[in-house]
């Protein structure tokens, strides 16, 4: 069942339903209009920051970009249209045409699937980063993240597709008004059962299963991180490399847990009102305060589209700096931006210098990879790419390199982590 189908007037024309007075309708329009503008602005900032700054184009941030696109779809296609039929017009007329009627129901369901399963993918990414900290080859890379984004889009479109064909606008000759509602008569006598089956499937795959996966993965991560140490750490250089990676992942986890919890909190009331309560309590759609219940549940769900950019701004210093940079360009009279501290090239070069100092300089990178009959080994090719003339001119060896044993898996994993970090320089 779609959001616009959640409230339906009974045979008496909704005589028992308490309609919104004029001043409340103005408040509704103001609320959704302001929320729409803020959501478009906030999520556009997220998209611009991730695409513009190379240091933010990581696998996890590609998935966060996918979340921002989903929220942007809700802000553009759902917020400006979905509340008029339910809250503004007492006869629940539809004024946006038959095409928008079918498209709106589809565009309401698809971004929610997209957000839910992107959060699932992010939880797996964090889980693998913690569980296999010494095996970076199996974690989600930027390319793998792009494949997962394509998967989440395909799955979300397929799950929301039935609403595109079952939601349609019908014209009432008596009242001379058009109404938008779901029509499952395409399936004949089994149409009612199909609608109930689809509503149950939406609730399970849009909310129950994703939240169960999030709870399991983040619980496992919490137990692993706070009750154990990073295994296989021996030398000082290796310890610093692995612990730094471990701590960077650890800092990101509270933010993604907060994002997941807010998704669960914001969408739960609307999903219950649409898919659960009508089955348990069929007369709820005709209760006197149903319009206020719907406004609260729907408004809270739409509010989620601005929550994520706020979380990024508060919890992530790099996103905050990027937001300020673009805001100063878009609203120069309101926001002032002085200088980069975390996203500029000088800081990136300084970090690369520290990494090369740990390795013993660019010349030593050639020694770190075995070369006997391994010229086509990916690790050797990556090392050869890194120790080109440009890098050698920029960085000088500072001290003798740490002693590395190629027969040791810990040493090889340390080397792979170092190369990954240098590849981002």
Buried (B, 14 or more C-beta within 10 A) or exposed (E): BBBBBBBBBEEEEBEEBEEBEEEBBEEBBEBBEEBBEBBBBBBBBBBBBBEEBEBBBBBBBBBBBBBBBBBBBBBBBBBBBBBBBBBBBBEBBBEBEBEBBBBBBBBBBBBBBBBBBBBBBBBBBBBBBBBEBBEBEEBBBEEBBBEBBEEBBEBBBEBBEBBBEBBBBEEEEEEEBBBBBBEBEEEEEEBEEBBBEBBBEBBEBBBEBBBEBBBEBBEBBEEEBEEEEBEBBEBEBBBBBBBEBBEEBBEBBEBBBBBBBBBBEBBBBBBBBBBBBBEEEEEBBBBEEBBBBBBBBBBBBBBBBBBBBEBBBEBBEBBBBBBBBBBBEEEEEEBEBEEBEBBBEEEBEEBBBEBBBBBBBBBBBEBBBEEEEEEEEEBBEBBBEBBEEEBBEEBEBBEEBBEBEEEBEBBBBBBBBBBBBBEEB
